[in-house]
């Protein structure tokens, strides 16, 4: 079993329900269990498409214990997104659900399919705030993030509640 961290985000439809549906789907993955989950954070869209008016995102992260390989976990996350109606028609656009594999224990990878740790995780308050909750020391498997959290503006992200 390996420890992996998955970030969840949504800004379309019934956002709390979207997060819960994605959590339920992650919990049903074979050989996988959710060990911990962060609170939910409301954050404004980051780098939205030009001229786009979008609602704030709800974001959170979960720690999984899984028998899956990193690429199989990524495929499962993409399958959950598709089953929930995710459409990828523009970069950084609105979405019903977004599932990103942030880290995977003992794995560093850089490929077209999957880069671990996630390449932009250290730049995003909506990722770092849930990570800090899950890993108070500022160190997740394969990712030291505490110093980066101190350097970014997280003031627009507000803790909402736990699901």
Secondary structure, 3 states (H helix, E strand, C coil): CEEEEEEEEECCCCHHHHHHHHHHHHHCCCCEEEEEECCEEEECCCCCCCCCCCCCEEEEEEEEEECCCHHHHHHHHHHHHHHCCCCCCCCCCCCCCEEEEEEECCCCEECCCCEECCCCHHHCHHHHHHHHHHCCCCEECCEECHHHHHHCCCCCCEEEECC
